[in-house]
Amino acid sequence: MSNSAHSVHDFTVTALTGAPVDLAQYRGKILLIVNTASKCGFTPQYKGLEAVYQQFKDKGVEVLGFPCNQFGSQEPGNADEIGAFCEKNYGVTFQLFEKIDVNGSDAEPLFKHLKHAAPGLLGSEAIKWNFTKFLVGKDGKVFRRYAPQTKPEELIADIEMLLAR
């Protein structure tokens, strides 16, 4: 890897509010990290992500949403618009972050790490579309990558398995 990060906990990212978030604060928790968009066919997954968060937040699971405009320009809004949309339409209470790139030279370093740790089909690291999901264990290591069409509720068995570890 180009940097010394070996764990998701080694990264600091920026919240939708503009505040820095040190992911080390999530040590010992399971993370579901997703690149999101407000105008995508998969956008209703916000509801499923929130449902998973509500079901497991008291057990040590966090959902982290990273808006991204790289796929069909489906996240054109600014931070305030994205936040208002997610809250109003889907009742999102899980942590959202500032809009990022997930592919290319300007990709958010956290996503470079996630893609490297859990490549997609045929070993491709590139993210193909909005709502690609990464499940991260309590130790900060990436457990698995899920395709955009995989509904959040389909991850429950894996979440429960990781919680039991």
N, C-alpha and C positions, 0 to 999 in steps of 0.2 A: 504494500500500500504506500501511497505517496506521503501519508502522514503517520504519526505514531499511534493514532487512535485504534484501539482494539475493542472498544465497547461504546455503545450508544451513550453511556454516561460520561464519555470524554468530550462531548460536544456542548456548545452553548448556541442557542438559536434565539430568534427574536419573536416575541409574542405579537399578536395582532395589535396590541396597544403600543408597541414599540419598545417594550421593556425586554431586557435580556433575560433568558431563561436557561439556567445551568441544568442540563439534563441529569447531572449527578444527584439532584434532589429526588430523582425517581428510583434510586437504588433500592432493590428489594421489592419493586413493583413490576407488574407485567405491563408492557406498553403495546398498544395497537397504534401504529403510525401510518397515516393515510395521506396521499395527495388528493386534494378535494377540488371541486369546482361547482359553481352555483347554477350553471346553465348547461348541464350535461344530462344525458339520458340516465346516468347512474346517480344523479343528484338526490333522488329519494332515499339513497342509502344513508344520507345524513340521519334519517329517522332510525334506521337499524343500528347505526353507530351509537346514537344517543341511547337507544334501548339497551345495547350491550353495556354501555358505560353505567347506566342506572342500575343494571342488574349486578354489576361486579365492582363498582367503585369502592364500596365499603369492604371489599375483600382484597383490595390492593391492585386494581386494574385501572390504568389511565388510557384514555383515547387522545391522541395528539393529531390534529388536523392541520395540514399544510396546503393552503390554497395555491393553485398553480394555473397559469394561463397558457401553458405550452401546447395544449391539445385542443385544436379547433377554437382557440380564443374563447373558451367557455368560462373564464373567470376574469372578466374585464374590469370588475369593480375595484375601488380602493378599500382600504382596511375598514372604514366605517360602514361602507355599503355591504361588504362581505359579512361583517359581524351582524348587522341588522337583518340581513337576509336569512342567515342561519338561525338566528334566534326567533325571528317572526314566523318563518315557514316550517321550521323543524324543531323548535324548542331546544336548540343545541346549548348545552351547558359545559361540554368538555372543552379543553384548551385548544384554541385556534392560534395559529402563528401567522406572521406576515407572509405575503405572497412571495413564492420562491420559484426558481427553475429547478427541475429535477433531472434534466438531461442537459448535455452540452457543457461548454467550458465554464459557464457561470453557475453550474448546478450547486445547490446548497451542499456543503461538505457532509452533512449528516446523511443526505440521500446518496452521495457518492459511496459512503461507507455501507449503507443498507444494500445498495445494488451490488456492491462487490461481495458482501457477505452472503447474499441470497440472490443469485442470478435467476433470471426467468427461464422460459423455455429455451432449450438448446444452448444454455449458457449465456444467453444475451443479457447484458447488464441494463440496457436501456429500458426505461419505463415506457410502456406502450400507450397508456391512456390514464385518464382520471380514475381515482378510487382504486389504485393499486395499494395493497395493504401489506404491512410488515408486522409480524408478531415478534416481540422481543421479550426474552425471559428476564427473571429477577436479577440475573447477573449482568444484564446489559448486552448479552449476545443475541444475535438475530436467530430466531427459531425457524421461521418460515415466511415465504412470500406468497401472496394470494393474488389471483387475477382480478381485474376490475369487476367482472361479472359475478365473482364470488360474493354472496351476500354476507353482511356482518354476522348474522345469526348462525351462518354455517361455520363460524370460527369458535363457537361456544365450546365444543368438545375439546378443542386444542387449548383453549383458555383454561378450562377446568383441569386439564391434565397438567398444565404448567403451574397452576395454583397449588396442585397437590404435591409438587416436587419439593 
